[in-house]
Amino acid sequence: MQLRVTVLGGGSWGTTVASLAARNTDSLLWARSEEMVAEVNARHTNETYLPGCPLPESLRATGSLEEAVSGCDVLVMGVPSHGFRSVLTAAAPHLRPWVPVVSLTKGLEQGSLLRMTEVIEDVLPGHPVGVLTGPNLAKEIMAGFAAATVIATTDERIGTELQKVFRTGLFRVYRNDDVVGCEVAGALKNVIAIASGMADGIGVGDNTRSMVITRGLAELSRLGEAMGGRALTFAGLAGMGDLMATCISPQSRNRYVGEQLGKGRRIDDVVAEMRMVAEGVKTTKVVMQLAEHFGVELPIAHEVYKVLYEGSNALDAYRGLTRHEARTEADIA
């Protein structure tokens, strides 16, 4: 029996995941925009978020949350963190018991400091939860380039079935039972990507950017392990792999934000002109609250926070990083 998959969220990554699933099973995409729904169904495109990328003709779209959710066997959440809970709450009355819910969102909930799977468990207790995460740039996957991702869930049986749903010939899906580590890595790497982008904007060179990415991985691992993640996760696709792709790719929204900050622009102006959400902007604030809660020092994330929320600038941030005394690689700075 084929599983019926519903993806909530018609952005670039939600549409891409729905397209991947459509190659293997019945796949339905939910979007708020009536124009987008009509475009997907009639022209099999999503020019707003994936220009020039044809979608599978078998992929259907709907603007009805009840239609999208009521018949699904797997629910995939492709909604940004700030709207995640509200959309999930609206979907809850229509979802059958025990349907697995998979998060695509690489962020943390403001206020509660919860990971997205914790939000799912809060809104939908009793439903199996999972995370799909990794170095996954939507346009490259839609263009047919080889890529790999991780499906993280504590239930091996469900993880194995979800592998079958999302994998294609050139899109490899690995299992991991470290849900905490995969989620923390996916959220914090966006903060480090802003720092990496600032290096590009300032023009400090590849050596400096490499330093920031490497030490950023150390920060990501430090917080992730403090929250219960495993060190091996941060050396894998969900950690180092996703961090590298997000920090160096011109397609990365968070790297773009950092680059614009490095050129002296104001964060409000940068965010206002963007069509898609750069999760790292909001995540930075939550990450610093978590760092304080768990007693973990994150020098790079702290400098990004000061640029975003305390009126500092990118050049000051990099000067701040060089003031830390270098000891051993195992040390904080």
N, C-alpha and C positions, 0 to 999 in steps of 0.2 A: 504494500500500500504506500502510495506517495504521500509525503508530508506536505501540508499546506503551510507556506511561509508567508508571513506578513511583515513588512518593514515599515515602521512609522518614521517618516522624515524623508522629504524629497530633495535633500541636499546632495552634494557630489558623492559623498561616501555612502549615504543611505541608498541612493540610486544605483551605485556600483554594486553594493552587496545584494540588492534585489535582483540585479542583472545576473550576477554569478549564480544565485539560487535558482533563477528562472531556467538556467541551462540544465538543471538537474531535477527540478520539481515544480509544482504549481506555486507561483510567486506573485504576491500582490503588494503594490506600493501605495502608501497613504501619504497625501500631501494636502496642505491647507489650500493651496492655490488651485482654483477651478481651471484656470488657463493651463497650468502645468499638467493637471490630470488629463485634460483633453489632448494636450500635445503628446503625452506618453502613449495614450490609447490610439490616437489617429496617425501620428507621424513617427512614433517610436523613437523619440528624441527628448532630451532635456537640455535645451540650448542655454537656459539660464545658468546651470551649474556644470554641465558637461558639453560645452559647444563642440560640434563636429564629431561627437561620439554616438554612433547608432546603438540603440538598445534592442535587446531580443524582442521579436514580435510576440513571443509568448508572455512577456511581462505585461501585466495589467495594472492600472492605477485607479484609485477611488478617492473621493473627498469625504466619504462617509466613514467615521470612526467605527461605528457599529458594524458596517459591512466588512471593514478591514479586519476587525478583531474577532468577531463572533465565530467565524469558521476556521480560524487558524490552529495549526498544531505546533507552530513555533512563532513566537513574537520577538521581533528584533527592534530594538530602540535606537534609532538614528537621530535623536533629538538632542540639541545642545543642552548642556548641564542646567542652564537657567530656566529652561522650559520642560525639563525631563519629568519632574514630579507632577506637574499639572497635566501634561498629556497622558502620563501613565494613570493618574487618578481618573481622568475622563474615560480611559479605555477599560479600567478595571471591571465595571459592571457587565461588560460584554465578553469578557475573557473566561473561557471554560477552566475548571480547576485543573491543576497539575501541568498546565502548558508551560514549557520552558520559556524563559525570557532572557534574551541575550542583549547585552549593551555594546554599542559601538562608540559610546561617548567617552572621550579621553579628558575628563574633567572631574571636579569635585563639587559637591553642593555647598554653596555659601550658607553661612549660618549654622547649619547642622554639622558641617565638616565631614559629611558622609561620602563614601565612595558610591558609584552609581549602582552597584549590585546591592549595597546596603539600602539605598533608596527603594529599589525593587522589593527587597524583603520587607521593608516598612509598609509599602503600599499594597503588596501582594504576598502576604505571608503564606508559606506552603508551596509556592511555585519554585521549581528549580531555576537557578540563575547561572549565567555565564557571561563571558567577555570575549569579544573578537578583537584582537589587537596585534599590531606589528608594524613594520615599515611598509605601509600601504598607501601610496600616492594614487588617488583615484584615476586620474587621467592616464597614467602609465598602465594600470591594470586594464582599463577599458581599451587601450591601444593594443593589448595582447602581449605586453612584456611579461617575462617571468617574474613572479613575486611569491612571497611566503608570509603566512600569518600564524597566529596562535589562537586556538579556541581554549579558553580557560574555564574549567568547571570542576567541581569536586566529585561529580558523578561520572565515572569512566564510561558507563553505558551510554549516557546522554552525549558525552563528548564524542564518542565514536560515531554516533548517528549524525551529529552536527558536522563532523568532518565530511561526511558524504554529501551533506546539503550544500556546502560552500566550495568544495574543491572543484577545480577544473584542470585541464591538461597542464597549464602553465601557472596555475595558482595553487600552491601547496599549503595544506592546512595541518599544523602540528597540534597535538594535545598538550595541555599543561594543567595540573591541578592546583597551582599556586595562583588563585584568583586575586588575593591581596597584592602580591608582587606585581602581577601583570597590570592591575589597575593603577597602582601607585606609579609604576614606570610610565604608563601612558599619559598620566596627568603631569608629572613633574618634568618629563622631557620637553613639554611645550614651554615651560619657564626657561629651561636651559637654551631652547631654540631662540627665544627672544634675546638672550645674552649673545648667542652666536651671531644673530642678525645685526646686533649693535656693533659687533666687531667688523662686519662687512660695511656697515654704514659709515663708521669712523675711518675705515681703511687701514686697520692696524696690521693686516697681513695674515697669512695662513698659519704661521707658527702660533700666533696668539689665539686664533680661532681653534686650532687643534688643542691648545692648552685648556681652553674653556670647555670644549666638548669632553675632554678626558676627565678633568676635574668635576665637570657636571655629572658625569657618570658616577663618580665617587659619591657625590651628594645624593643623587637619585638612589643609589644602593644603600646609603646610610639611613635615609629616612624610611625607605622601603623595608629594610630589615628590622628597624625599630617598630614598625607597624605590623610585623609578622610575616613579611615576604622572605623568600629564599634567595641567597646570594646568586645561585646559578641562573635564576630567572633574569637578573639584571645584566648578565653576560650574554643573554640570548636575544631572540627576535623582538620580544616585547620590551627589552631594555636597550642594550647597545644598538641593535638593529634599527629600532624605531627612532632612537636618539640621533643616529647618524643621518638618516633620511630627512628628518625634520630640521636638523641644524644646517644642512648643506644644500637642500633642494630649492631652486627658485620657485617651485610650486607650493612651498610651505608657507601657510598663512602666518604662523608665529614667527618664523624667521623674517618674513616681510615686515611685520610690525617692528621687530628689533632694528632692522635695517633703516626704516624710516625714522625711528627714534635716534639712531646713530647719525642721521643727517640733520638732526636738530628739530624735527617736527614734534608737535604736541600729540600726546596719546589720544586725546579726544578727537582730534582732526583725522588721525589715521584710522581709528575705529569707525568713525562716521562714514567714511568713504568705502568701507569694505562691504561686499555683498554677503560674504560668509563669515562665520564666527571664528575668531582666534581665541581658543579656550584658555591659552596661557595667561591672558590678561587678568581674567577673574581668578584663575587657579593660583596665581602668585600669592594673592592675599590669603587664600585658604591654606596654602602650603606653609606660609610663615606661621600661621596659627597652629598648625599641626607640629611644626618644628619646635615651637615653644612648649606645646603639650607634652611631646615625647623627649624633650631635652636634647634636641639634635641641632648642631650648628650647620647652617647652609650659607656660606659666604656669597656664592654667586647668586643664588635665589634672593638673598637679602639685598644685593646691589640692584637687581632687577626691580624688586619691590620699591626701593627708594626712587628709582626713575619713574615708575608708574604712579606712585601714590604720595611721594614726599617732595616732589619738585626738583629732584636731582637730574642730572643729564648723563648721557651715555659715556662721555669722556670722563666725568667724575667717577662713574661706576668702575671703569677700567683702572683708573688711578687707585681707587679704593682696593681693588683686588690685588694690586702689586704691593700694597702696604703690608699684606700678611706675610709673616716670616715663613719661609719654606723650610720644613724639617724633613720628615720622611713622607713617602707617598701614602702611608697609612694614617697620617695626621689629618686634621680637619682642613687646613688651608692648602 
